[in-house]
Amino acid sequence: MRFFLDASVPDSVGNVLAAAGHEVIFHRDALADRTKDPVVCQTALANEAILVAVDKDMRQLTKRFGVTDERFKNLPMVFCGCSVPMSSARISQSLSLIQHEWDYSEKKVGRRLLIEISNHHITTQR
């Protein structure tokens, strides 16, 4: 899998993903600081990458139901809503679920990966 990390995501999350053998694109390697969220989403889509974000505004922008930007309705995303110190551990604990949901979402065009990770629960939407 290929992941695109938003600017606010700790490097430790990218390190966990890279150590597990996944390709990681760090925001700073692809975009300038303070790049607007729609451009970040477009960049993730253009790179066929799963967007990893911690910004609640990003989650709202890619929301599946309700008000959303139609350009990003198929953007695969992992929202890490847990505390920064726990984020890399929670991502590590979630990797098998992320892989499973990615495989599932790839079977049909209308599906996308959408996972929310918090300190105490993980939610996936199909």
C-alpha positions in Angstrom: 0.0 0.0 0.0 1.0 3.6 -0.6 0.3 6.2 2.1 0.4 10.0 1.9 0.8 11.6 5.3 -0.7 15.0 5.9 1.5 17.7 7.4 0.2 17.3 10.9 0.8 13.5 11.0 3.8 12.6 13.2 6.8 11.1 11.4 6.6 8.2 13.7 3.4 7.1 11.9 5.2 7.1 8.6 8.1 5.2 10.1 5.8 2.5 11.3 4.2 2.2 7.9 7.6 2.1 6.1 8.9 -0.5 8.6 6.0 -2.7 7.7 7.0 -2.5 4.0 4.6 0.2 2.8 5.5 3.1 0.6 5.2 6.4 2.5 5.0 9.9 1.0 5.6 12.6 3.5 3.8 15.9 3.0 7.0 17.9 3.2 8.5 15.8 0.3 5.6 16.6 -2.0 4.0 19.9 -1.1 4.9 23.2 0.4 4.0 24.1 4.0 0.5 25.4 4.6 -0.8 23.8 1.5 -4.6 23.9 1.5 -6.5 20.7 2.3 -8.1 20.3 -1.2 -4.6 20.3 -2.8 -3.5 17.7 -0.2 -6.4 15.5 -1.1 -5.8 15.9 -4.9 -2.1 15.0 -4.3 -3.1 11.8 -2.5 -5.5 10.9 -5.3 -2.9 11.6 -8.0 -0.4 9.4 -6.2 -3.0 6.6 -5.7 -2.2 6.8 -2.0 -4.2 6.4 1.2 -4.4 9.8 2.9 -3.4 9.6 6.6 -4.7 12.7 8.4 -5.2 14.0 12.0 -6.9 17.2 11.0 -10.6 17.2 11.7 -11.2 19.6 8.8 -9.7 17.0 6.5 -12.1 14.4 7.8 -15.0 16.8 7.1 -13.8 17.5 3.6 -13.8 13.8 2.7 -17.0 12.9 4.5 -18.8 10.2 2.8 -22.4 11.2 3.6 -23.8 14.7 3.9 -22.0 17.8 2.7 -18.7 16.9 1.0 -16.5 17.8 -1.9 -17.5 15.4 -4.7 -13.9 15.3 -6.0 -12.9 13.4 -2.9 -15.8 11.0 -2.4 -13.5 8.1 -3.4 -10.4 9.2 -1.6 -9.1 6.4 0.7 -8.4 7.8 4.1 -7.2 6.8 7.6 -8.1 9.4 10.1 -6.0 9.2 13.2 -8.0 10.9 15.9 -5.9 9.5 18.8 -3.4 11.4 20.9 0.0 12.1 19.1 2.0 10.0 21.5 -0.3 7.0 20.8 -0.7 7.5 17.0 2.2 5.3 15.8 1.2 2.5 18.2 -2.4 2.7 17.2 -1.5 2.6 13.5 0.8 -0.4 14.1 -2.0 -2.2 15.9 -4.4 -1.3 13.0 -2.3 -2.4 10.1 -3.9 -5.8 9.5 -7.4 -4.1 9.5 -6.2 -1.4 7.2 -4.8 -4.0 4.8 -8.1 -6.0 5.0 -10.2 -3.0 4.3 -7.9 -1.9 1.5 -8.2 -5.3 -0.2 -12.0 -5.2 0.3 -12.3 -1.6 -1.1 -10.3 -2.5 -4.2 -12.9 -5.1 -5.3 -15.5 -2.6 -6.4 -15.3 0.9 -7.8 -17.8 2.5 -5.5 -16.1 1.4 -2.3 -13.3 3.3 -0.6 -11.2 2.8 2.5 -12.3 4.9 5.4 -11.0 4.2 8.8 -11.1 6.3 12.0 -8.7 5.4 14.7 -9.0 6.8 18.2 -7.3 6.0 21.6 -10.0 3.4 22.4 -11.7 2.3 19.2 -11.3 1.8 15.5 -14.2 2.4 13.1 -14.4 1.4 9.5 -17.1 2.5 7.1 -18.1 0.6 4.0 
